Amino acid sequence: MKNTILIILLIFSFKSFSQNSTKIEKLSQTEIKTFILTETKQGGKLDFFTEIKGKEYNASQVKPGLFMTNIEMALYKWGKANFDLGIENIESALKIFEEFRGKELNIREKDLIPMGFRNDLIK
C-alpha cells in the first residue's frame, strides 16, 4: 500500500514538473530586439567589442587557411548571437545593429553579421 501511494505521488510530481517546464513562453521579436540592444552595450552579454578595444585589427587563424581580425570575429559572434536568440532574419539583425550604432553600417558589418547569422564558419 505504501509503495503504491509513493508511486502515485512520484508520478504526479513528475507530471506537474514537466508541465511547468513546457509553459515557458516564446519572446516576441520586439522583446528580443530590446534584449539585444541592452546587452550589446558595454559590459553586456553581447558586448563582443569592448574587450578588443585597441587590438581590433589583430588577426588570428579561425580555421585552416582563414584568418580574421578581432573586429571581424566580434561582428561574426554578434550575428550568431542574434540567430541563437531567435531574430527572424538577417535584415532584422542588420537593422538592430544599425540602431545600436546610430548610423549606417559599413561594408564589413554588412558582410560579417550575416555570416554569423548563417553560421558560415561551421560549414
C-alpha positions as CSV (number, residue, x, y, z in Angstrom):
1,M,0.0,0.0,0.0
2,K,2.8,2.4,0.9
3,N,4.6,1.6,-2.3
4,T,1.5,2.3,-4.4
5,I,1.0,5.7,-2.7
6,L,4.6,6.5,-3.2
7,I,4.5,5.6,-6.9
8,I,1.3,7.7,-7.4
9,L,2.9,10.7,-5.7
10,L,6.1,10.4,-7.8
11,I,4.0,10.2,-11.0
12,F,2.1,13.3,-10.0
13,S,5.2,15.2,-9.1
14,F,6.9,14.3,-12.4
15,K,3.8,15.2,-14.4
16,S,3.4,18.6,-12.7
17,F,7.2,19.4,-13.1
18,S,7.1,18.6,-16.8
19,Q,4.0,20.8,-17.3
20,N,5.7,23.7,-15.6
21,S,8.8,23.4,-17.8
22,T,6.8,23.5,-21.0
23,K,4.9,26.7,-20.1
24,I,7.9,28.9,-20.9
25,E,6.6,31.4,-23.4
26,K,8.4,32.4,-26.5
27,L,9.6,36.0,-26.5
28,S,8.3,38.4,-29.2
29,Q,10.7,39.9,-31.7
30,T,10.3,43.3,-30.0
31,E,11.3,41.8,-26.7
32,I,14.3,40.0,-28.3
33,K,15.4,43.2,-30.0
34,T,15.2,45.1,-26.7
35,F,17.2,42.5,-25.0
36,I,19.9,42.6,-27.8
37,L,20.1,46.3,-27.7
38,T,20.5,46.3,-24.0
39,E,23.1,43.5,-23.9
40,T,25.2,44.9,-26.7
41,K,26.0,48.0,-24.6
42,Q,29.3,48.0,-22.8
43,G,29.5,45.2,-20.3
44,G,26.5,43.3,-21.6
45,K,26.3,39.7,-22.6
46,L,26.5,40.6,-26.3
47,D,29.3,43.1,-25.9
48,F,32.0,41.5,-28.0
49,F,33.6,44.8,-28.8
50,T,34.8,46.4,-25.5
51,E,37.4,43.6,-24.8
52,I,39.1,44.1,-28.2
53,K,39.5,47.9,-28.0
54,G,42.9,48.8,-29.1
55,K,43.5,45.5,-30.8
56,E,40.6,45.4,-33.3
57,Y,42.9,44.6,-36.2
58,N,45.0,41.9,-34.6
59,A,44.2,38.7,-36.5
60,S,44.1,35.0,-35.6
61,Q,43.5,31.8,-37.5
62,V,39.9,30.8,-37.2
63,K,40.2,27.6,-39.1
64,P,42.9,26.3,-41.5
65,G,43.5,28.9,-44.2
66,L,41.1,31.5,-42.7
67,F,42.3,34.4,-40.6
68,M,40.0,37.1,-39.1
69,T,40.7,40.3,-37.2
70,N,39.2,40.7,-33.8
71,I,36.6,43.1,-35.0
72,E,35.6,40.7,-37.8
73,M,35.2,37.9,-35.2
74,A,33.2,40.2,-32.9
75,L,30.8,41.1,-35.7
76,Y,30.5,37.4,-36.6
77,K,29.8,36.4,-33.0
78,W,27.2,39.2,-32.7
79,G,25.4,38.0,-35.8
80,K,25.4,34.4,-34.5
81,A,24.1,35.6,-31.1
82,N,21.1,37.2,-32.9
83,F,20.3,34.0,-34.7
84,D,20.7,32.0,-31.4
85,L,18.3,34.4,-29.6
86,G,15.6,34.0,-32.3
87,I,15.8,37.0,-34.6
88,E,13.8,36.0,-37.6
89,N,16.1,37.1,-40.5
90,I,19.4,38.8,-41.4
91,E,17.7,42.1,-42.4
92,S,16.3,42.4,-38.8
93,A,19.7,41.7,-37.3
94,L,21.3,44.3,-39.5
95,K,18.7,46.9,-38.6
96,I,19.2,46.2,-34.9
97,F,23.0,46.7,-35.2
98,E,22.4,49.9,-37.2
99,E,20.1,51.1,-34.4
100,F,22.7,50.3,-31.9
101,R,25.5,52.1,-33.8
102,G,23.3,55.1,-34.6
103,K,24.5,55.2,-38.2
104,E,24.5,53.3,-41.4
105,L,26.5,50.1,-41.4
106,N,29.8,49.8,-43.4
107,I,30.5,47.0,-45.9
108,R,32.4,44.9,-43.4
109,E,29.4,44.9,-40.9
110,K,27.0,44.1,-43.8
111,D,29.1,41.1,-44.7
112,L,30.1,39.7,-41.3
113,I,26.9,39.9,-39.4
114,P,25.1,37.8,-42.0
115,M,28.0,35.3,-41.9
116,G,27.5,34.9,-38.2
117,F,23.7,34.7,-38.6
118,R,24.1,31.9,-41.1
119,N,26.9,30.3,-39.0
120,D,29.1,30.2,-42.1
121,L,32.3,29.2,-40.3
122,I,30.9,25.9,-39.2
123,K,30.0,24.8,-42.8
